[in-house]
Amino acid sequence: MSGAIEARLKSLGIVLPPVPTPVANYVPFVITGSLVFLSGQGPRKAEGGMHSGKVGGGVTVDEAYQHARIVGIQLLSALRDAVGDLDRVTRIVKLLGMVNGVPDFKQHPKVINGCSDLLVEVFEAKGKHARSAVGMGSLPDDITVEIEAIVEFK
């Protein structure tokens, strides 16, 4: 795995973590045709556990942006497992970003930019994608963000 994308990850100081074992009855990804559907992931802490709390309450927008970036790195790991080589990616098609915000929180796009900005850093023009950034009343285990993705590959 020594392609251009792996080299870019290295230059950015990004090390992809192992893909976590699903916590329920699903798989980390499904491939159909030339599309990979990546299951939603939450922000894992390096020391174990998850980042949790309500954005706009005990969690700031900047902290949640970093959590979304962490999820983006985790999604890249699952994507590499799915396609074997990240240079096979032809387009990040779509993200669905879910934010566990307080009821009056309105900055969902700023939070999910943590993942979107990462994908553009890594894949450049191929990383530009369609996206939804929405608020949720809650997320599993009170995680701050959950993001899923659809990716095209060759």
Contacts in CASP RR format, 6 or more apart in sequence:
PFRMAT RR
TARGET T0000
AUTHOR 0000-0000-0000
METHOD contacts of the structure
MODEL  1
MSGAIEARLKSLGIVLPPVPTPVANYVPFVITGSLVFLSGQGPRKAEGGM
HSGKVGGGVTVDEAYQHARIVGIQLLSALRDAVGDLDRVTRIVKLLGMVN
GVPDFKQHPKVINGCSDLLVEVFEAKGKHARSAVGMGSLPDDITVEIEAI
VEFK
1 80 0 8 1.000
1 84 0 8 1.000
1 85 0 8 1.000
1 86 0 8 1.000
3 85 0 8 1.000
3 86 0 8 1.000
3 87 0 8 1.000
4 87 0 8 1.000
5 85 0 8 1.000
5 86 0 8 1.000
5 87 0 8 1.000
5 89 0 8 1.000
5 122 0 8 1.000
5 123 0 8 1.000
6 86 0 8 1.000
6 87 0 8 1.000
8 121 0 8 1.000
8 122 0 8 1.000
9 15 0 8 1.000
9 16 0 8 1.000
9 76 0 8 1.000
9 86 0 8 1.000
9 122 0 8 1.000
12 121 0 8 1.000
12 122 0 8 1.000
14 73 0 8 1.000
14 76 0 8 1.000
14 122 0 8 1.000
16 73 0 8 1.000
16 76 0 8 1.000
16 77 0 8 1.000
16 80 0 8 1.000
17 44 0 8 1.000
17 73 0 8 1.000
17 74 0 8 1.000
17 77 0 8 1.000
18 77 0 8 1.000
19 28 0 8 1.000
19 74 0 8 1.000
19 77 0 8 1.000
19 78 0 8 1.000
19 81 0 8 1.000
20 28 0 8 1.000
20 41 0 8 1.000
20 44 0 8 1.000
20 74 0 8 1.000
22 28 0 8 1.000
22 39 0 8 1.000
23 140 0 8 1.000
26 39 0 8 1.000
27 39 0 8 1.000
28 38 0 8 1.000
28 39 0 8 1.000
28 78 0 8 1.000
28 81 0 8 1.000
28 82 0 8 1.000
29 36 0 8 1.000
29 37 0 8 1.000
29 38 0 8 1.000
29 39 0 8 1.000
29 78 0 8 1.000
29 79 0 8 1.000
29 81 0 8 1.000
29 82 0 8 1.000
30 36 0 8 1.000
30 37 0 8 1.000
31 37 0 8 1.000
31 82 0 8 1.000
31 83 0 8 1.000
34 90 0 8 1.000
34 152 0 8 1.000
34 153 0 8 1.000
34 154 0 8 1.000
35 93 0 8 1.000
35 150 0 8 1.000
35 151 0 8 1.000
35 152 0 8 1.000
35 153 0 8 1.000
36 79 0 8 1.000
36 82 0 8 1.000
36 83 0 8 1.000
36 150 0 8 1.000
36 151 0 8 1.000
36 152 0 8 1.000
36 153 0 8 1.000
37 148 0 8 1.000
37 149 0 8 1.000
37 150 0 8 1.000
38 75 0 8 1.000
38 78 0 8 1.000
38 79 0 8 1.000
38 82 0 8 1.000
38 148 0 8 1.000
38 149 0 8 1.000
38 150 0 8 1.000
38 151 0 8 1.000
39 78 0 8 1.000
39 148 0 8 1.000
40 75 0 8 1.000
40 146 0 8 1.000
40 147 0 8 1.000
40 148 0 8 1.000
40 149 0 8 1.000
41 71 0 8 1.000
41 72 0 8 1.000
41 74 0 8 1.000
41 75 0 8 1.000
41 78 0 8 1.000
41 146 0 8 1.000
41 147 0 8 1.000
41 148 0 8 1.000
42 50 0 8 1.000
42 51 0 8 1.000
42 67 0 8 1.000
42 70 0 8 1.000
42 71 0 8 1.000
42 74 0 8 1.000
42 139 0 8 1.000
42 143 0 8 1.000
42 144 0 8 1.000
42 145 0 8 1.000
42 146 0 8 1.000
42 147 0 8 1.000
43 50 0 8 1.000
43 51 0 8 1.000
43 67 0 8 1.000
43 68 0 8 1.000
43 70 0 8 1.000
43 71 0 8 1.000
43 74 0 8 1.000
43 143 0 8 1.000
43 144 0 8 1.000
43 145 0 8 1.000
44 50 0 8 1.000
44 51 0 8 1.000
44 70 0 8 1.000
44 74 0 8 1.000
45 51 0 8 1.000
50 141 0 8 1.000
50 143 0 8 1.000
51 59 0 8 1.000
51 63 0 8 1.000
51 67 0 8 1.000
51 70 0 8 1.000
51 143 0 8 1.000
51 144 0 8 1.000
52 141 0 8 1.000
52 142 0 8 1.000
52 143 0 8 1.000
52 144 0 8 1.000
53 59 0 8 1.000
53 100 0 8 1.000
53 142 0 8 1.000
53 143 0 8 1.000
53 144 0 8 1.000
54 100 0 8 1.000
54 101 0 8 1.000
54 102 0 8 1.000
54 105 0 8 1.000
54 142 0 8 1.000
54 144 0 8 1.000
55 61 0 8 1.000
55 63 0 8 1.000
55 64 0 8 1.000
55 99 0 8 1.000
55 100 0 8 1.000
55 101 0 8 1.000
55 102 0 8 1.000
55 105 0 8 1.000
55 107 0 8 1.000
55 111 0 8 1.000
55 144 0 8 1.000
55 145 0 8 1.000
56 101 0 8 1.000
56 102 0 8 1.000
56 105 0 8 1.000
57 101 0 8 1.000
57 102 0 8 1.000
59 67 0 8 1.000
59 144 0 8 1.000
61 107 0 8 1.000
61 110 0 8 1.000
61 111 0 8 1.000
63 144 0 8 1.000
64 99 0 8 1.000
64 111 0 8 1.000
64 144 0 8 1.000
64 145 0 8 1.000
65 110 0 8 1.000
65 111 0 8 1.000
65 113 0 8 1.000
65 114 0 8 1.000
66 114 0 8 1.000
67 111 0 8 1.000
67 144 0 8 1.000
67 145 0 8 1.000
68 97 0 8 1.000
68 111 0 8 1.000
68 112 0 8 1.000
68 113 0 8 1.000
68 114 0 8 1.000
68 115 0 8 1.000
68 145 0 8 1.000
68 147 0 8 1.000
69 114 0 8 1.000
69 115 0 8 1.000
69 117 0 8 1.000
69 118 0 8 1.000
71 115 0 8 1.000
71 145 0 8 1.000
71 146 0 8 1.000
71 147 0 8 1.000
72 114 0 8 1.000
72 115 0 8 1.000
72 118 0 8 1.000
72 119 0 8 1.000
72 147 0 8 1.000
73 118 0 8 1.000
75 115 0 8 1.000
75 147 0 8 1.000
75 149 0 8 1.000
76 86 0 8 1.000
76 122 0 8 1.000
79 86 0 8 1.000
79 89 0 8 1.000
79 149 0 8 1.000
79 151 0 8 1.000
80 86 0 8 1.000
83 89 0 8 1.000
83 151 0 8 1.000
83 153 0 8 1.000
86 122 0 8 1.000
88 153 0 8 1.000
88 154 0 8 1.000
89 123 0 8 1.000
89 126 0 8 1.000
89 151 0 8 1.000
89 152 0 8 1.000
89 153 0 8 1.000
90 126 0 8 1.000
90 152 0 8 1.000
90 153 0 8 1.000
90 154 0 8 1.000
91 126 0 8 1.000
91 127 0 8 1.000
91 129 0 8 1.000
91 151 0 8 1.000
91 152 0 8 1.000
92 119 0 8 1.000
92 123 0 8 1.000
92 126 0 8 1.000
92 127 0 8 1.000
92 128 0 8 1.000
92 129 0 8 1.000
92 149 0 8 1.000
92 151 0 8 1.000
93 129 0 8 1.000
93 130 0 8 1.000
93 149 0 8 1.000
93 150 0 8 1.000
93 151 0 8 1.000
93 152 0 8 1.000
94 129 0 8 1.000
94 130 0 8 1.000
94 131 0 8 1.000
94 132 0 8 1.000
94 149 0 8 1.000
94 150 0 8 1.000
95 112 0 8 1.000
95 115 0 8 1.000
95 116 0 8 1.000
95 119 0 8 1.000
95 129 0 8 1.000
95 130 0 8 1.000
95 131 0 8 1.000
95 132 0 8 1.000
95 147 0 8 1.000
95 148 0 8 1.000
95 149 0 8 1.000
95 150 0 8 1.000
96 131 0 8 1.000
96 132 0 8 1.000
96 134 0 8 1.000
96 147 0 8 1.000
96 148 0 8 1.000
96 149 0 8 1.000
97 108 0 8 1.000
97 112 0 8 1.000
97 115 0 8 1.000
97 131 0 8 1.000
97 132 0 8 1.000
97 133 0 8 1.000
97 134 0 8 1.000
97 145 0 8 1.000
97 146 0 8 1.000
97 147 0 8 1.000
97 148 0 8 1.000
98 134 0 8 1.000
98 135 0 8 1.000
98 136 0 8 1.000
98 139 0 8 1.000
98 145 0 8 1.000
98 146 0 8 1.000
98 147 0 8 1.000
99 105 0 8 1.000
99 108 0 8 1.000
99 111 0 8 1.000
99 112 0 8 1.000
99 133 0 8 1.000
99 134 0 8 1.000
99 135 0 8 1.000
99 136 0 8 1.000
99 144 0 8 1.000
99 145 0 8 1.000
100 135 0 8 1.000
100 136 0 8 1.000
100 137 0 8 1.000
100 138 0 8 1.000
100 139 0 8 1.000
100 142 0 8 1.000
100 143 0 8 1.000
100 144 0 8 1.000
100 145 0 8 1.000
101 135 0 8 1.000
101 136 0 8 1.000
101 137 0 8 1.000
103 137 0 8 1.000
105 135 0 8 1.000
108 133 0 8 1.000
108 134 0 8 1.000
108 135 0 8 1.000
109 133 0 8 1.000
111 133 0 8 1.000
111 145 0 8 1.000
112 131 0 8 1.000
112 133 0 8 1.000
112 145 0 8 1.000
112 147 0 8 1.000
115 147 0 8 1.000
116 129 0 8 1.000
116 131 0 8 1.000
119 127 0 8 1.000
119 129 0 8 1.000
120 127 0 8 1.000
120 128 0 8 1.000
129 149 0 8 1.000
136 146 0 8 1.000
139 145 0 8 1.000
139 146 0 8 1.000
140 146 0 8 1.000
END
